[in-house]
Amino acid sequence: MNYVQRIRALREDNDMTQMKIAQLLQVGQKTYSDYELGKTRIPIDSLIVLARLYNVSMDYICGVSDTRKPFPQKLK
């Protein structure tokens, strides 16, 4: 699964709309839709926001791994 499929699956699994995610990423709904359709590459900082939101590792959200690990917490 690539990141395009993964971000859509995660959004749907969390019962969130494209509009809600677009607001969180501070982009328009059309832009976010283009991310999910693979028409526009999603910026890395937006992938980080999504990984934090869904509490999954960057490896998982990017499709590098199918193992769903939590987003790493900052060391104090």
N, CA, C and O atoms as a printed pandas DataFrame, in Angstrom:
     atom_number atom_name residue_name chain_id  residue_number  x_coord  y_coord  z_coord
0              1         N          MET        A               1    0.853   -1.178    0.000
1              2        CA          MET        A               1    0.000    0.000    0.000
2              3         C          MET        A               1    0.899    1.241    0.000
3              4         O          MET        A               1    1.835    1.325    0.795
4              5         N          ASN        A               2    0.623    2.190   -0.875
5              6        CA          ASN        A               2    1.427    3.412   -0.893
6              7         C          ASN        A               2    0.783    4.486   -0.016
7              8         O          ASN        A               2   -0.309    4.292    0.517
8              9         N          TYR        A               3    1.468    5.612    0.125
9             10        CA          TYR        A               3    0.991    6.630    1.059
10            11         C          TYR        A               3   -0.362    7.212    0.639
11            12         O          TYR        A               3   -1.151    7.608    1.497
12            13         N          VAL        A               4   -0.637    7.269   -0.651
13            14        CA          VAL        A               4   -1.914    7.794   -1.139
14            15         C          VAL        A               4   -3.060    6.920   -0.626
15            16         O          VAL        A               4   -4.059    7.428   -0.115
16            17         N          GLN        A               5   -2.908    5.625   -0.763
17            18        CA          GLN        A               5   -3.931    4.702   -0.265
18            19         C          GLN        A               5   -3.987    4.733    1.262
19            20         O          GLN        A               5   -5.062    4.655    1.858
20            21         N          ARG        A               6   -2.820    4.848    1.882
21            22        CA          ARG        A               6   -2.749    4.802    3.340
22            23         C          ARG        A               6   -3.434    6.009    3.972
23            24         O          ARG        A               6   -4.166    5.849    4.949
24            25         N          ILE        A               7   -3.213    7.230    3.434
25            26        CA          ILE        A               7   -3.828    8.401    4.071
26            27         C          ILE        A               7   -5.352    8.371    3.926
27            28         O          ILE        A               7   -6.074    8.842    4.804
28            29         N          ARG        A               8   -5.827    7.823    2.827
29            30        CA          ARG        A               8   -7.281    7.709    2.668
30            31         C          ARG        A               8   -7.841    6.671    3.629
31            32         O          ARG        A               8   -8.852    6.915    4.287
32            33         N          ALA        A               9   -7.191    5.515    3.713
33            34        CA          ALA        A               9   -7.656    4.457    4.606
34            35         C          ALA        A               9   -7.661    4.932    6.062
35            36         O          ALA        A               9   -8.611    4.668    6.798
36            37         N          LEU        A              10   -6.616    5.624    6.471
37            38        CA          LEU        A              10   -6.549    6.125    7.843
38            39         C          LEU        A              10   -7.655    7.134    8.109
39            40         O          LEU        A              10   -8.284    7.104    9.167
40            41         N          ARG        A              11   -7.893    8.023    7.159
41            42        CA          ARG        A              11   -8.960    9.017    7.325
42            43         C          ARG        A              11  -10.316    8.323    7.464
43            44         O          ARG        A              11  -11.101    8.651    8.354
44            45         N          GLU        A              12  -10.580    7.373    6.588
45            46        CA          GLU        A              12  -11.862    6.666    6.634
46            47         C          GLU        A              12  -12.000    5.824    7.896
47            48         O          GLU        A              12  -13.079    5.761    8.485
48            49         N          ASP        A              13  -10.914    5.177    8.315
49            50        CA          ASP        A              13  -10.945    4.371    9.549
50            51         C          ASP        A              13  -11.257    5.228   10.770
51            52         O          ASP        A              13  -11.818    4.743   11.753
52            53         N          ASN        A              14  -10.890    6.500   10.699
53            54        CA          ASN        A              14  -11.119    7.420   11.822
54            55         C          ASN        A              14  -12.370    8.276   11.628
55            56         O          ASN        A              14  -12.585    9.247   12.353
56            57         N          ASP        A              15  -13.192    7.906   10.643
57            58        CA          ASP        A              15  -14.460    8.603   10.383
58            59         C          ASP        A              15  -14.293   10.114   10.264
59            60         O          ASP        A              15  -15.063   10.884   10.838
60            61         N          MET        A              16  -13.274   10.525    9.510
61            62        CA          MET        A              16  -13.028   11.945    9.302
62            63         C          MET        A              16  -13.289   12.308    7.844
63            64         O          MET        A              16  -13.108   11.484    6.948
64            65         N          THR        A              17  -13.706   13.523    7.622
65            66        CA          THR        A              17  -13.961   13.993    6.264
66            67         C          THR        A              17  -12.708   14.623    5.678
67            68         O          THR        A              17  -11.799   15.023    6.405
68            69         N          GLN        A              18  -12.674   14.704    4.364
69            70        CA          GLN        A              18  -11.577   15.405    3.705
70            71         C          GLN        A              18  -11.530   16.852    4.164
71            72         O          GLN        A              18  -10.447   17.410    4.344
72            73         N          MET        A              19  -12.685   17.465    4.355
73            74        CA          MET        A              19  -12.737   18.869    4.783
74            75         C          MET        A              19  -12.080   19.048    6.144
75            76         O          MET        A              19  -11.330   20.004    6.344
76            77         N          LYS        A              20  -12.349   18.143    7.082
77            78        CA          LYS        A              20  -11.764   18.234    8.428
78            79         C          LYS        A              20  -10.243   18.100    8.363
79            80         O          LYS        A              20   -9.523   18.864    9.006
80            81         N          ILE        A              21   -9.760   17.138    7.595
81            82        CA          ILE        A              21   -8.310   16.949    7.471
82            83         C          ILE        A              21   -7.684   18.146    6.772
83            84         O          ILE        A              21   -6.612   18.606    7.167
84            85         N          ALA        A              22   -8.341   18.651    5.739
85            86        CA          ALA        A              22   -7.837   19.826    5.029
86            87         C          ALA        A              22   -7.698   21.008    5.984
87            88         O          ALA        A              22   -6.712   21.742    5.918
88            89         N          GLN        A              23   -8.666   21.199    6.862
89            90        CA          GLN        A              23   -8.593   22.282    7.840
90            91         C          GLN        A              23   -7.408   22.092    8.772
91            92         O          GLN        A              23   -6.698   23.050    9.077
92            93         N          LEU        A              24   -7.188   20.863    9.226
93            94        CA          LEU        A              24   -6.048   20.580   10.111
94            95         C          LEU        A              24   -4.717   20.868    9.425
95            96         O          LEU        A              24   -3.767   21.333   10.055
96            97         N          LEU        A              25   -4.661   20.582    8.118
97            98        CA          LEU        A              25   -3.423   20.798    7.361
98            99         C          LEU        A              25   -3.330   22.220    6.805
99           100         O          LEU        A              25   -2.322   22.597    6.207
100          101         N          GLN        A              26   -4.382   22.997    7.008
101          102        CA          GLN        A              26   -4.469   24.374    6.520
102          103         C          GLN        A              26   -4.335   24.459    5.004
103          104         O          GLN        A              26   -3.605   25.289    4.462
104          105         N          VAL        A              27   -5.067   23.570    4.343
105          106        CA          VAL        A              27   -5.153   23.580    2.877
106          107         C          VAL        A              27   -6.629   23.484    2.509
107          108         O          VAL        A              27   -7.470   23.205    3.364
108          109         N          GLY        A              28   -6.937   23.713    1.254
109          110        CA          GLY        A              28   -8.307   23.565    0.792
110          111         C          GLY        A              28   -8.688   22.101    0.650
111          112         O          GLY        A              28   -7.826   21.229    0.539
112          113         N          GLN        A              29   -9.991   21.843    0.656
113          114        CA          GLN        A              29  -10.476   20.475    0.508
114          115         C          GLN        A              29  -10.051   19.890   -0.837
115          116         O          GLN        A              29   -9.731   18.704   -0.917
116          117         N          LYS        A              30  -10.042   20.697   -1.883
117          118        CA          LYS        A              30   -9.626   20.236   -3.211
118          119         C          LYS        A              30   -8.157   19.809   -3.189
119          120         O          LYS        A              30   -7.792   18.798   -3.789
120          121         N          THR        A              31   -7.327   20.572   -2.506
121          122        CA          THR        A              31   -5.904   20.215   -2.392
122          123         C          THR        A              31   -5.754   18.886   -1.680
123          124         O          THR        A              31   -4.995   18.022   -2.119
124          125         N          TYR        A              32   -6.483   18.720   -0.571
125          126        CA          TYR        A              32   -6.386   17.444    0.148
126          127         C          TYR        A              32   -6.900   16.294   -0.711
127          128         O          TYR        A              32   -6.325   15.206   -0.703
128          129         N          SER        A              33   -7.970   16.532   -1.443
129          130        CA          SER        A              33   -8.497   15.516   -2.355
130          131         C          SER        A              33   -7.432   15.121   -3.377
131          132         O          SER        A              33   -7.274   13.944   -3.699
132          133         N          ASP        A              34   -6.714   16.107   -3.877
133          134        CA          ASP        A              34   -5.626   15.829   -4.830
134          135         C          ASP        A              34   -4.519   14.999   -4.186
135          136         O          ASP        A              34   -3.898   14.178   -4.862
136          137         N          TYR        A              35   -4.259   15.197   -2.887
137          138        CA          TYR        A              35   -3.289   14.358   -2.175
138          139         C          TYR        A              35   -3.743   12.900   -2.212
139          140         O          TYR        A              35   -2.968   12.004   -2.545
140          141         N          GLU        A              36   -5.018   12.678   -1.863
141          142        CA          GLU        A              36   -5.540   11.313   -1.804
142          143         C          GLU        A              36   -5.625   10.654   -3.180
143          144         O          GLU        A              36   -5.538    9.432   -3.297
144          145         N          LEU        A              37   -5.792   11.463   -4.206
145          146        CA          LEU        A              37   -5.867   10.923   -5.566
146          147         C          LEU        A              37   -4.493   10.760   -6.204
147          148         O          LEU        A              37   -4.371   10.198   -7.292
148          149         N          GLY        A              38   -3.466   11.251   -5.530
149          150        CA          GLY        A              38   -2.109   11.154   -6.068
150          151         C          GLY        A              38   -1.817   12.182   -7.149
151          152         O          GLY        A              38   -0.815   12.068   -7.856
152          153         N          LYS        A              39   -2.676   13.184   -7.287
153          154        CA          LYS        A              39   -2.447   14.231   -8.283
154          155         C          LYS        A              39   -1.408   15.237   -7.820
155          156         O          LYS        A              39   -0.707   15.842   -8.631
156          157         N          THR        A              40   -1.317   15.409   -6.517
157          158        CA          THR        A              40   -0.370   16.338   -5.908
158          159         C          THR        A              40    0.358   15.610   -4.788
159          160         O          THR        A              40   -0.261   14.909   -3.987
160          161         N          ARG        A              41    1.672   15.778   -4.737
161          162        CA          ARG        A              41    2.436   15.155   -3.643
162          163         C          ARG        A              41    2.181   15.899   -2.347
163          164         O          ARG        A              41    2.181   17.130   -2.305
164          165         N          ILE        A              42    1.966   15.139   -1.301
165          166        CA          ILE        A              42    1.710   15.740   -0.002
166          167         C          ILE        A              42    3.049   16.141    0.631
167          168         O          ILE        A              42    3.982   15.337    0.647
168          169         N          PRO        A              43    3.157   17.351    1.145
169          170        CA          PRO        A              43    4.413   17.784    1.773
170          171         C          PRO        A              43    4.732   16.944    3.012
171          172         O          PRO        A              43    3.835   16.451    3.696
172          173         N          ILE        A              44    6.015   16.795    3.279
173          174        CA          ILE        A              44    6.454   15.976    4.410
174          175         C          ILE        A              44    5.913   16.507    5.733
175          176         O          ILE        A              44    5.568   15.720    6.614
176          177         N          ASP        A              45    5.834   17.820    5.885
177          178        CA          ASP        A              45    5.320   18.353    7.141
178          179         C          ASP        A              45    3.849   17.983    7.335
179          180         O          ASP        A              45    3.400   17.808    8.468
180          181         N          SER        A              46    3.110   17.865    6.258
181          182        CA          SER        A              46    1.713   17.423    6.352
182          183         C          SER        A              46    1.631   15.937    6.694
183          184         O          SER        A              46    0.746   15.522    7.443
184          185         N          LEU        A              47    2.542   15.139    6.154
185          186        CA          LEU        A              47    2.583   13.717    6.518
186          187         C          LEU        A              47    2.873   13.546    8.006
187          188         O          LEU        A              47    2.316   12.661    8.656
188          189         N          ILE        A              48    3.738   14.387    8.535
189          190        CA          ILE        A              48    4.059   14.325    9.965
190          191         C          ILE        A              48    2.826   14.664   10.790
191          192         O          ILE        A              48    2.543   13.995   11.784
192          193         N          VAL        A              49    2.093   15.693   10.389
193          194        CA          VAL        A              49    0.859   16.058   11.092
194          195         C          VAL        A              49   -0.120   14.891   11.080
195          196         O          VAL        A              49   -0.734   14.584   12.101
196          197         N          LEU        A              50   -0.268   14.238    9.924
197          198        CA          LEU        A              50   -1.186   13.106    9.827
198          199         C          LEU        A              50   -0.719   11.919   10.665
199          200         O          LEU        A              50   -1.533   11.253   11.306
200          201         N          ALA        A              51    0.578   11.653   10.662
201          202        CA          ALA        A              51    1.112   10.550   11.469
202          203         C          ALA        A              51    0.841   10.792   12.950
203          204         O          ALA        A              51    0.476    9.871   13.681
204          205         N          ARG        A              52    1.022   12.031   13.385
205          206        CA          ARG        A              52    0.722   12.373   14.788
206          207         C          ARG        A              52   -0.771   12.228   15.068
207          208         O          ARG        A              52   -1.170   11.651   16.079
208          209         N          LEU        A              53   -1.585   12.754   14.166
209          210        CA          LEU        A              53   -3.033   12.702   14.339
210          211         C          LEU        A              53   -3.525   11.264   14.489
211          212         O          LEU        A              53   -4.307   10.960   15.390
212          213         N          TYR        A              54   -3.066   10.389   13.607
213          214        CA          TYR        A              54   -3.512    8.996   13.616
214          215         C          TYR        A              54   -2.671    8.104   14.532
215          216         O          TYR        A              54   -2.959    6.917   14.684
216          217         N          ASN        A              55   -1.633    8.681   15.141
217          218        CA          ASN        A              55   -0.719    7.967   16.034
218          219         C          ASN        A              55   -0.129    6.726   15.365
219          220         O          ASN        A              55   -0.202    5.615   15.890
220          221         N          VAL        A              56    0.458    6.955   14.187
221          222        CA          VAL        A              56    1.151    5.893   13.455
222          223         C          VAL        A              56    2.540    6.390   13.072
223          224         O          VAL        A              56    2.773    7.594   12.972
224          225         N          SER        A              57    3.448    5.465   12.861
225          226        CA          SER        A              57    4.806    5.839   12.481
226          227         C          SER        A              57    4.841    6.380   11.054
227          228         O          SER        A              57    3.930    6.137   10.263
228          229         N          MET        A              58    5.892    7.107   10.742
229          230        CA          MET        A              58    6.077    7.617    9.385
230          231         C          MET        A              58    6.270    6.455    8.412
231          232         O          MET        A              58    5.825    6.535    7.267
232          233         N          ASP        A              59    6.917    5.390    8.842
233          234        CA          ASP        A              59    7.077    4.212    7.984
234          235         C          ASP        A              59    5.723    3.663    7.567
235          236         O          ASP        A              59    5.522    3.280    6.415
236          237         N          TYR        A              60    4.800    3.630    8.513
237          238        CA          TYR        A              60    3.467    3.104    8.219
238          239         C          TYR        A              60    2.698    4.040    7.289
239          240         O          TYR        A              60    2.145    3.599    6.281
240          241         N          ILE        A              61    2.662    5.319    7.623
241          242        CA          ILE        A              61    1.872    6.251    6.824
242          243         C          ILE        A              61    2.421    6.389    5.404
243          244         O          ILE        A              61    1.666    6.648    4.467
244          245         N          CYS        A              62    3.733    6.217    5.244
245          246        CA          CYS        A              62    4.348    6.326    3.911
246          247         C          CYS        A              62    4.269    5.026    3.120
247          248         O          CYS        A              62    4.626    4.992    1.942
248          249         N          GLY        A              63    3.805    3.962    3.758
249          250        CA          GLY        A              63    3.658    2.692    3.061
250          251         C          GLY        A              63    4.924    1.863    3.013
251          252         O          GLY        A              63    4.986    0.870    2.288
252          253         N          VAL        A              64    5.940    2.256    3.778
253          254        CA          VAL        A              64    7.193    1.508    3.827
254          255         C          VAL        A              64    7.021    0.229    4.636
255          256         O          VAL        A              64    7.657   -0.788    4.358
256          257         N          SER        A              65    6.150    0.297    5.643
257          258        CA          SER        A              65    5.911   -0.847    6.517
258          259         C          SER        A              65    4.404   -1.061    6.674
259          260         O          SER        A              65    3.626   -0.107    6.645
260          261         N          ASP        A              66    4.012   -2.298    6.837
261          262        CA          ASP        A              66    2.610   -2.603    7.111
262          263         C          ASP        A              66    2.365   -2.794    8.606
263          264         O          ASP        A              66    1.244   -3.079    9.027
264          265         N          THR        A              67    3.418   -2.635    9.401
265          266        CA          THR        A              67    3.302   -2.763   10.847
266          267         C          THR        A              67    2.898   -1.411   11.421
267          268         O          THR        A              67    3.602   -0.414   11.261
268          269         N          ARG        A              68    1.768   -1.400   12.081
269          270        CA          ARG        A              68    1.231   -0.149   12.610
270          271         C          ARG        A              68    1.820    0.120   13.993
271          272         O          ARG        A              68    1.338   -0.397   15.001
272          273         N          LYS        A              69    2.872    0.939   14.019
273          274        CA          LYS        A              69    3.510    1.329   15.264
274          275         C          LYS        A              69    3.083    2.749   15.627
275          276         O          LYS        A              69    2.777    3.541   14.736
276          277         N          PRO        A              70    3.058    3.088   16.924
277          278        CA          PRO        A              70    2.664    4.444   17.302
278          279         C          PRO        A              70    3.705    5.484   16.904
279          280         O          PRO        A              70    4.886    5.177   16.742
280          281         N          PHE        A              71    3.240    6.716   16.752
281          282        CA          PHE        A              71    4.139    7.820   16.442
282          283         C          PHE        A              71    5.088    7.998   17.623
283          284         O          PHE        A              71    4.646    7.990   18.772
284          285         N          PRO        A              72    6.376    8.158   17.362
285          286        CA          PRO        A              72    7.336    8.288   18.471
286          287         C          PRO        A              72    7.081    9.535   19.297
287          288         O          PRO        A              72    6.809   10.611   18.763
288          289         N          GLN        A              73    7.172    9.375   20.585
289          290        CA          GLN        A              73    7.018   10.504   21.508
290          291         C          GLN        A              73    8.359   11.170   21.721
291          292         O          GLN        A              73    9.400   10.514   21.681
292          293         N          LYS        A              74    8.336   12.473   21.947
293          294        CA          LYS        A              74    9.574   13.211   22.218
294          295         C          LYS        A              74   10.132   12.785   23.570
295          296         O          LYS        A              74    9.389   12.566   24.526
296          297         N          LEU        A              75   11.440   12.672   23.630
297          298        CA          LEU        A              75   12.087   12.392   24.901
298          299         C          LEU        A              75   12.116   13.657   25.728
299          300         O          LEU        A              75   12.330   14.751   25.205
300          301         N          LYS        A              76   11.901   13.503   27.017
301          302        CA          LYS        A              76   11.881   14.684   27.902
302          303         C          LYS        A              76   13.210   14.881   28.552
303          304         O          LYS        A              76   13.386   15.820   29.327
